């Protein structure tokens, strides 16, 4: 099947699945008032590929059918540049607000298939072969895939990874005639209501004796026993004037329960193999997937900077402090862009032919963005001040008696029409202050782990040769 259209994507969501949101089991994701907006928003992402095929589509290397570029296994620096352009085009649609558009998992599994040898090590040859076959299925059917990789937090004193006998975490219970039976829970399945399939793969390394927890697989969302408990919805009704972002970009997050779920053998990629589980994510995964994550962040910061400029212009706020705060956002945007450029320029080839960006600049961003994004929201709210609350709705503007008064008493500076000013501040509040904004700020704080955790792990991703050479000059020079 070639790349799907938005209509085909929505049709695929109408199959059976157990999705719960705001205390209700949802029978139809597409038409549900709390989910339908994001479903339509993601359908637009699928249609975007057909609107820009030169950037977003490529022929499958075996079938020749057009598939999203995000499924590409990069084999050169030029491939990375082509993929980067496609990732940016998709990120621009949601201005970086949707972290789990399907290209995220497309890139992830293309990277897994491109590093087959890492998955085949530690006696996992059969699992690696099944994974490569699944990636072909993923790209040829243009599947919307989400994942759940974080263990449920019950007692922080026990650590992030489940030890032997943990009754809460996802684990293999037994072999079946057709595969394996798994039981337990995981978080956090972002995009769950809008995915066709669910992926489980390693996160934190597991301690000795935790072999049963060392599993990796992909299954359809409608698999019996699979239950998704969504957080409170932050979606607003479809109204692109009043809620230009929250009416279509609430990608949702879900707690996942595996209530004795059978996984078919051909979908099992790691089967209680602790050594494989603890090693596969330590090689090419971070610099591969972070091309998508950091391009998305770059787009989001560019949007925030542009929005801040529009807010200031609408009230003619050209004072030094406002300009300083806008300049602060600009520096975050430029640092992020420059780090991506540096990582692309220093791309390297892995055994097996997979190319990835240099992980060091990306890991530095990964450690810093959780601090920058909350600050960006703070700046936008400071610039907005009370003006974000003085932004009438579309219905109020449509009232024949109110409209002349709004036009008279709430114009923007320097002749800006009232409607333009209102749209600016409604957009700003939706981005930085509303319910969706609050969710996204929390998401960014802990996306790919918190800032302190990433800072503490920097040596695992860093070549210290430059720093050591400068210090060694003084420590090793002759003392005459």
Secondary structure, 3 states (H helix, E strand, C coil): CCCCCHHHHHHHCCCCCEEEECCEEECCCCCCCCCHHHHHHHHHHHHHHHHCHHHHEEECCCCCCEEEHHHCCCCCHHHHHHHHHHHHHHHHHCCCCCCCCCHHHHHHHHHHHHCHHHHHCCCCHHHHHHHHHHHHHHHHHCCCEEECCEECCCCHHHCCCCCCCCCCECEEEEECCCEEEEEEEEECCCCHHHCCEEEECCCCCCCCCCHHHCEEEEEECCCCCEEEEECCCCCCCCCCCCCCCCCCCCCCCEEEEEEEEEEEHHHEEEECCHHHHHHHHHCCHHHHHHHHHHHHHHHHHHHHHHHHHHHHHHCCCCCHHHHHHHHHHHHHHHHHHHHHHHHHHCCEECCCCCEECCHHHHHHHHHHHHHHHHHHHHHHHHHHHHHHHCCCCHHHHHCHHHHHHHHHHCCCHHHCCHHHHHHHHHHHHHHHCCHHHHHHHHHHHHCCCCHHHHHHCHHHHCCCHHHHHHHHHHHHCCCC
